[in-house]
Amino acid sequence: MVATSPDPQCVAITKKGYRCPTGTARPSGLCHVHDPDLQCGHPTWKGRCGVATGGGPCTTHRREPDPGQEALPGAPAPDPCPEPDYAAPIPPALAARTLNLG
């Protein structure tokens, strides 16, 4: 009888100091949650996004509209980087509050 070895366990350590309970490790020795090749990896102000995606960016960093925010058929696509209108006049009420003319 040939003894079969159990599936390899993920070697990552959790924030609480325990071994990863997620389960089966990939060839890298890490599970799908802890393997950096399978995470989003987008730079954030805390470091990098660690959402397990299977590779590629997560839905937050994919730069696609959410399914509920799709444009109406026939509507023009929004300009991704509209030019600011520097020639727009300042409203008098705003000018009176921000400029000391007196």
SVG drawing of the C-alpha trace seen along z (x, -y; Angstrom):
<svg xmlns="http://www.w3.org/2000/svg" viewBox="-30 -100 38 102">
<polyline fill="none" stroke="black" stroke-width="0.4" points="0.0,0.0 1.4,-3.4 1.0,-6.1 -0.3,-9.3 0.9,-12.5 -1.7,-15.2 -1.8,-18.4 0.9,-20.8 -0.2,-23.4 0.4,-27.2 3.5,-28.3 2.4,-31.9 1.9,-33.2 -1.3,-35.2 -1.3,-38.6 -2.1,-36.8 1.0,-34.5 -0.8,-31.3 -0.3,-29.2 -2.5,-30.0 -5.8,-28.0 -6.8,-28.6 -5.6,-25.2 -3.8,-23.9 -0.6,-25.6 0.3,-26.3 3.8,-25.4 5.2,-28.6 4.3,-27.2 1.7,-29.9 -2.1,-29.7 -4.2,-31.8 -4.6,-34.4 -1.0,-34.9 0.8,-34.4 1.8,-37.9 1.5,-36.8 -2.2,-36.2 -2.9,-39.5 -3.9,-42.9 -0.7,-44.6 -1.8,-48.2 0.1,-50.7 -1.9,-52.3 -1.1,-54.8 -0.7,-51.8 1.6,-49.9 0.1,-47.6 -3.4,-46.2 -3.5,-42.6 -6.9,-41.5 -6.6,-38.0 -7.7,-38.1 -6.0,-35.2 -3.7,-37.7 -4.4,-41.2 -6.1,-44.2 -9.1,-44.0 -12.4,-45.6 -11.5,-48.8 -8.3,-49.3 -9.5,-48.0 -10.6,-51.4 -13.9,-50.1 -17.4,-51.4 -19.4,-49.3 -22.2,-47.3 -24.8,-49.6 -23.0,-52.7 -23.1,-51.9 -23.8,-54.7 -27.1,-54.9 -27.1,-53.6 -26.1,-56.3 -24.7,-58.6 -21.3,-60.0 -18.4,-58.5 -17.2,-60.8 -13.8,-62.5 -11.3,-60.7 -9.4,-63.9 -11.4,-67.0 -9.6,-70.3 -10.2,-72.7 -12.0,-75.9 -9.6,-78.6 -11.4,-81.3 -14.6,-80.9 -15.5,-84.1 -15.6,-84.1 -19.1,-84.5 -19.5,-87.9 -20.6,-86.2 -17.4,-84.1 -15.2,-87.0 -16.8,-89.1 -16.0,-86.3 -12.5,-85.5 -11.1,-88.8 -10.5,-91.7 -11.2,-94.7 -12.0,-97.1"/>
</svg>
